[in-house]
Structure formats: C-alpha cells, structure tokens
Amino acid sequence: MAGTPADRGNSPEVTTSTAIDRFLASPALAESTRRAYASDLRGFADWLEPRGLAVDDVDVRVLVDYASELGRARNGLAPATIARKLAAVRSFLRFTLGPTRVPDASLTPKRPQRLPEAPKRREVEALIDSVDGDGALGLRNRALVELVYSAGLRSAEAVGLDLGDVDFEQELVRVRGKGGKERIVPLGEEAAYVVARYLREARPELARGANDALFLSTRGRRLDTSTLRRLLPHPHRLRHSFATHLLEGGADLRTIQELLGHSSLSTTQVYSHVDARRLRKVYDSSHPRS
C-alpha cells in the first residue's frame, strides 16, 4: 500500500472527498450516473474514514473487506445493489488511481437465477386481444404487440425495425440486437397477417414524408419504447413467453439462444427449468418404469 494517511499529512476524509468530487465532476459521466455514483461513493468514503484509510490505500484486501461489509445480512442489500455499489467504486478508482491499480478480482455476489414470470398462452392471447382497437393506431398497436411476441423481440428491437426488415416472401424478420448484432427470426403466420394489414391499411395514414421505420407515431416518426410500455406495462414478459412457449413445445436451448439473440448460452439457461419440466413430462409418459 502507499503508506498511512498520517505519512502524507492529509486526513483521509479530505483526500477521499476531494477525489470523489473530482471524479463526479468528470464530463464523461451522464447526469443520472453522476447522481447514482454520488450516493454510493459517499457511502464508500464513510466506510474508509473510521478505518484511517484514504483512496491511495485501497487495494484488493480493502475492496474484499468492503464487499464483505456490504454483503452482511444486517445491511439487507440485494445482490444487484451490492453489484451497483462496487461498480461505482471501481469506476472511481480507475479514474483516480489508474486502471492498473484496480484489482481484477471478482467481488460481486452471484445473483440467484430465477425463471422469468411468463404469461400462459391463453393469457398472452387475451393480452394481445386487449390491444385491439379501431383505426390506424389500433392496427399499429396490434401489429407491434403481435410481432414482439411472435419474434421474441426486445422493446428497442421492435421499434428499431425498418420496412425492409420484414420479408413476407421468406417469412422472416431481420432484427438488430444489442451491439448491432443482427439475427434472423421466423415471421409467424398470425404476425405476418396483422403486420401486412397494418402496412396496407394503417401505415399510409400515419406516414409523413420519407421514413423507413416500420412502426410510426401519429407524427409520422419512428416510435420509441415508451409507446410499447404504455400498451404493455411489462413488454419484456412477452419475450419471456416467446422463449418459454417454444421450450414447452419442444425447442432446444441452443435454438432459443439464437432466436433471442443471446451472445452466450449461459444467459438462455435461465429457461432450463422449463426444459427440465418438459423432459420430466416426456419421461413420465414414455418410460416403462416412470
């Protein structure tokens, strides 16, 4: 370590506080990030102070101690909250001390994997039917929701679609996912019918000039994700339903990974509970000694 605070002639409180203020003043931080980091870093400074530590004293042992303190039961912090606080501290240390001084050790507690809550098939059908409405907006909304479920789209992927991304002849949708990664997803029969009807009967009424966006607002502009959230408070549940219902129907996890656009199979394996349940049903109905 770099010596005691007394050796440097500065109190740890002043040294740490000044360093935090300098970091938070960085123009590279978004305002929302700045607010979130401010609270987390003040907590880190408050933890360092009674231990007689300053920023320059922080090494992997100090961080492990801090992570352990955050994880103690009496704090009642969720793993996601601990991970956020540690991420703020790491960013602060990289800025203040340089990347070579920030330990690479994994300190974040493992988050428990839970099967996402997915509506049953009849619930999805009722949900989609409830979006039905009159006029151009009603048709647009129905097509949007139908496509989200049919293709397992994220909200941003759905509103980011262009006209050329839907290929009715080959019955597929070209989707641009996270990191600009493109994938091909089959276009379901019901979604194809509703989207084609929207394009024929509703989109021309919404269009204002040249705009390649598939889904348009009343002003003729590309929709943003807030429109979808107004229609469905939790649109991501339809994506979970897409994956769950495919697995229940016999699809394997590797196929689901490709259709969802997950870069790693480990992300898709949260649905393995569904796969195991399906396999148990097959076993019970097929094995002579089940």
BELGI-V775803 format. One record per residue. N is the residue number from 1. SS is DSSP state (H for helix, E for strand, - for the rest). PHI is phi as a letter, one per 20 degrees, with the letter a starting at -180 (none if undefined). OMEGA is omega in whole degrees, -180 to 180 (none if undefined). Layout:
n = {N,N}
ss = {SS,SS}
phi = {PHI,PHI}
omega = {OMEGA,OMEGA}
This chain:
n = {1,2,3,4,5,6,7,8,9,10,11,12,13,14,15,16,17,18,19,20,21,22,23,24,25,26,27,28,29,30,31,32,33,34,35,36,37,38,39,40,41,42,43,44,45,46,47,48,49,50,51,52,53,54,55,56,57,58,59,60,61,62,63,64,65,66,67,68,69,70,71,72,73,74,75,76,77,78,79,80,81,82,83,84,85,86,87,88,89,90,91,92,93,94,95,96,97,98,99,100,101,102,103,104,105,106,107,108,109,110,111,112,113,114,115,116,117,118,119,120,121,122,123,124,125,126,127,128,129,130,131,132,133,134,135,136,137,138,139,140,141,142,143,144,145,146,147,148,149,150,151,152,153,154,155,156,157,158,159,160,161,162,163,164,165,166,167,168,169,170,171,172,173,174,175,176,177,178,179,180,181,182,183,184,185,186,187,188,189,190,191,192,193,194,195,196,197,198,199,200,201,202,203,204,205,206,207,208,209,210,211,212,213,214,215,216,217,218,219,220,221,222,223,224,225,226,227,228,229,230,231,232,233,234,235,236,237,238,239,240,241,242,243,244,245,246,247,248,249,250,251,252,253,254,255,256,257,258,259,260,261,262,263,264,265,266,267,268,269,270,271,272,273,274,275,276,277,278,279,280,281,282,283,284,285,286,287,288,289,290}
ss = {-,-,-,-,H,H,H,H,-,-,-,H,H,H,H,H,H,H,H,H,H,H,H,H,-,-,-,-,-,-,H,H,H,H,H,H,H,H,H,H,H,H,H,H,H,H,H,H,H,-,-,-,-,-,H,H,H,-,-,H,H,H,H,H,H,H,H,H,H,H,H,-,H,H,H,-,-,-,H,H,H,H,H,H,H,H,H,H,H,H,H,H,H,H,H,H,H,-,H,H,H,-,-,-,-,-,-,-,-,-,-,-,-,-,-,-,-,-,-,-,H,H,H,H,H,H,H,H,H,H,H,-,-,-,H,H,H,H,H,H,H,H,H,H,H,H,H,H,H,H,H,-,-,-,H,H,H,H,H,-,-,E,H,H,H,E,E,-,-,-,-,E,E,E,E,E,-,H,H,H,-,E,E,E,E,E,-,-,H,H,H,H,H,H,H,H,H,H,H,H,H,H,H,H,H,H,-,-,-,-,-,-,E,-,-,E,-,-,-,-,-,E,-,-,H,H,H,H,H,H,H,-,-,-,-,H,H,H,H,H,H,H,H,H,H,H,H,H,-,-,-,-,H,H,H,H,H,H,H,H,-,-,-,-,H,H,H,H,H,H,H,H,H,H,H,H,H,H,H,H,H,H,H,H,H,H,-,-,-,-}
phi = {none,e,n,e,g,f,f,e,m,c,f,g,f,f,g,f,f,f,f,f,f,f,f,f,e,f,f,f,e,f,f,f,f,g,f,f,f,g,f,f,f,f,f,f,f,f,f,f,g,f,e,m,d,d,g,f,e,f,c,f,f,f,f,f,f,f,f,f,f,f,e,f,g,f,f,m,e,f,g,f,f,f,f,f,f,f,f,f,f,f,f,f,f,f,f,e,d,n,f,f,e,e,f,e,g,f,d,f,f,f,e,f,e,c,f,g,f,c,f,f,g,f,f,f,f,f,f,f,f,f,e,g,b,e,m,f,f,f,f,f,f,f,f,f,f,f,f,g,f,f,d,m,e,f,g,f,f,f,f,e,f,d,g,f,e,d,d,f,f,e,l,b,c,e,d,e,e,f,m,m,f,e,c,d,c,f,e,f,f,f,f,f,f,f,f,f,f,f,f,e,d,d,g,g,f,e,f,c,m,e,b,e,f,f,d,d,e,f,e,n,d,f,f,d,f,f,f,f,f,f,f,c,g,c,f,f,f,f,f,f,f,g,f,f,f,f,f,f,e,o,f,e,f,f,f,f,g,f,f,e,m,f,f,c,f,f,f,f,f,f,e,f,f,f,f,f,f,f,f,f,f,f,f,f,e,d,e,f,d,f}
omega = {-169,179,-177,177,-180,179,-178,177,179,175,-180,-178,-178,-178,-178,-179,180,-180,179,179,179,180,-178,178,-178,179,-180,-178,172,-176,180,178,180,-179,-179,-179,-177,-179,-178,-177,175,177,178,178,179,178,-179,-170,-177,179,178,-177,173,-176,-175,178,-173,172,-175,180,178,-180,177,178,-179,178,178,178,178,-176,180,-173,-175,179,179,-178,176,178,180,179,178,179,180,-179,179,177,177,-180,179,179,179,-179,177,180,-172,-174,-175,-174,-178,-179,-178,-178,178,-176,178,-177,-174,178,-180,-180,178,179,179,176,179,179,-177,177,175,-176,-179,178,178,179,179,179,180,179,-179,-179,-178,-180,-179,173,-176,-178,178,179,179,-177,180,179,-179,-178,179,-178,178,-180,-176,-176,179,-173,165,-178,-178,178,-178,-178,179,-179,173,-179,-177,-179,179,-178,-177,-177,180,177,-180,178,175,-174,174,-175,-179,-180,179,-179,-177,176,179,-180,177,177,-179,-176,-178,178,180,-180,-176,180,179,179,177,-179,-177,-170,-171,-174,178,179,-179,-173,175,-179,-176,177,-175,-178,178,-177,-174,174,179,178,178,180,178,177,168,-173,-179,178,180,179,175,179,-179,-178,-180,-176,-178,178,177,177,176,179,178,-178,-178,-177,175,179,178,180,176,179,180,-175,-180,177,179,179,-179,-178,179,-178,176,180,-178,178,-179,177,-178,-174,172,179,-177,176,178,-179,180,179,180,180,179,179,179,180,-178,-177,-172,-173,-178,-180,179,none}
